[in-house]
Amino acid sequence: MKKLPILAIAIFFTASLQAQQPSSKEQQEIQQAVVNLFESLSARDSVSLKLHCTPDITLYEYGQAWNLDTLIRRTITMNQSADFKRTNSFEFIKTETDKNMAWVTYRLSSVVYRDAKESQVQWLETVVLAKQHKQWKVKHLHSTLLKRS
């Protein structure tokens, strides 16, 4: 009988620790920089994409290290499907900042429509951003594929 209140307290503290805290204005700007990167990818817009990345961006995708040229080639140049459409949704887990650097961890879910086929993809990603000229830009992105259907 005494174990029941202890269990209830443990569940309460576990739930409160995992609850996402409201984001500050700076955290929202950092998160928006990540969203902007993916909006550029979805629009297949390499000019906009370059605005949201540092020139020396590194991406770790599918066990490979990519640079900006690889990202553009894989996601824009090679993606010429006329009916392409991609929508993204984010669940931000943690956003931290220290002056001119920021770290963001999030779950990304994307619905991709290409060649008359729809697929859904989910990733767990961590991004490091650098503040350049008062704007947050993605410097590193590490992606772990969780599910593809």
C-alpha positions in Angstrom: 0.0 0.0 0.0 2.9 2.4 0.8 4.4 1.7 -2.6 1.4 3.3 -4.5 2.1 6.9 -3.4 5.8 6.5 -4.1 5.0 5.2 -7.6 2.6 8.1 -8.2 5.4 10.6 -7.2 7.9 8.8 -9.4 5.6 9.0 -12.4 4.9 12.7 -11.8 8.5 13.6 -11.6 9.4 11.5 -14.7 6.6 13.2 -16.7 7.6 16.7 -15.5 11.3 16.1 -16.4 10.4 15.1 -20.0 7.9 18.0 -20.5 9.3 20.5 -23.0 9.7 23.9 -21.4 8.5 27.0 -23.3 11.1 28.3 -25.7 12.8 31.7 -25.2 12.9 34.1 -28.2 16.5 33.1 -28.9 15.6 29.4 -28.8 12.7 30.1 -31.2 15.1 31.8 -33.6 17.5 28.9 -33.4 14.6 26.4 -34.1 13.4 28.6 -36.9 16.8 28.4 -38.5 16.5 24.6 -38.6 13.0 24.8 -40.0 14.2 27.3 -42.7 16.9 24.8 -43.8 14.3 22.1 -44.4 11.9 24.5 -46.1 14.8 25.2 -48.6 15.3 21.5 -49.1 11.5 21.0 -49.6 11.4 23.9 -52.1 14.6 22.5 -53.8 16.1 26.0 -53.6 19.9 25.8 -53.4 20.2 29.6 -53.1 18.0 29.7 -50.0 19.7 26.6 -48.7 23.1 28.3 -48.8 21.7 31.2 -46.8 20.8 28.9 -43.9 24.1 27.0 -43.7 27.6 27.9 -43.0 29.8 27.4 -46.1 31.7 24.5 -44.3 28.5 22.6 -43.2 29.0 18.9 -42.5 26.1 16.5 -42.5 26.2 12.9 -41.3 23.6 11.0 -43.2 23.1 7.3 -43.7 26.6 6.5 -42.4 28.3 9.1 -44.7 29.8 12.5 -44.3 28.3 15.1 -46.6 29.3 18.7 -47.4 27.1 21.4 -48.9 27.8 20.3 -52.5 26.8 16.7 -51.6 23.6 17.9 -49.9 22.7 20.0 -53.0 23.5 17.2 -55.4 21.6 14.5 -53.4 18.5 16.5 -52.4 18.1 19.1 -55.3 20.1 18.3 -58.4 19.3 14.5 -58.5 15.7 15.2 -57.3 14.0 16.2 -60.6 10.6 14.6 -60.1 7.9 17.0 -61.4 5.4 16.0 -58.8 7.9 16.3 -55.8 6.4 17.6 -52.6 7.8 17.4 -49.1 6.2 18.5 -45.8 8.1 18.5 -42.5 7.0 18.5 -38.9 9.3 19.0 -36.0 9.2 18.0 -32.3 12.0 20.0 -30.7 13.4 18.1 -27.7 16.2 20.4 -26.5 17.6 23.7 -27.6 20.7 25.2 -25.9 22.8 28.2 -26.7 26.1 29.7 -25.6 26.8 33.1 -27.2 27.5 32.3 -30.9 26.9 28.5 -30.8 23.7 26.5 -30.4 22.7 22.9 -30.1 19.3 21.5 -31.1 17.9 18.0 -30.8 14.6 17.2 -32.5 12.5 14.6 -34.1 11.7 15.2 -37.8 8.8 13.6 -39.6 8.5 14.2 -43.3 5.9 13.2 -45.9 7.5 12.9 -49.3 5.5 12.7 -52.5 7.5 11.8 -55.6 6.8 9.9 -58.8 3.2 9.3 -57.7 4.3 7.6 -54.5 4.0 8.9 -50.9 6.5 7.9 -48.2 6.8 8.9 -44.6 10.2 9.2 -43.0 11.2 9.9 -39.4 14.6 10.9 -38.1 16.2 11.9 -34.8 18.6 14.7 -35.5 21.1 16.9 -33.7 22.2 20.2 -35.2 25.0 22.6 -34.2 24.4 26.2 -35.3 26.8 29.1 -35.5 25.7 32.7 -35.3 27.2 34.7 -38.2 26.3 38.3 -38.8 23.5 38.1 -36.2 21.9 35.1 -38.0 21.8 31.5 -36.9 23.2 29.1 -39.5 23.5 25.3 -39.5 27.1 24.2 -39.2 26.7 20.4 -38.4 23.8 18.1 -38.7 23.7 14.5 -37.5 20.8 12.4 -38.6 19.6 9.0 -37.5 16.9 7.3 -39.5 14.2 6.0 -37.3 11.5 4.8 -39.7 10.7 4.8 -43.4 7.4 3.6 -44.8 
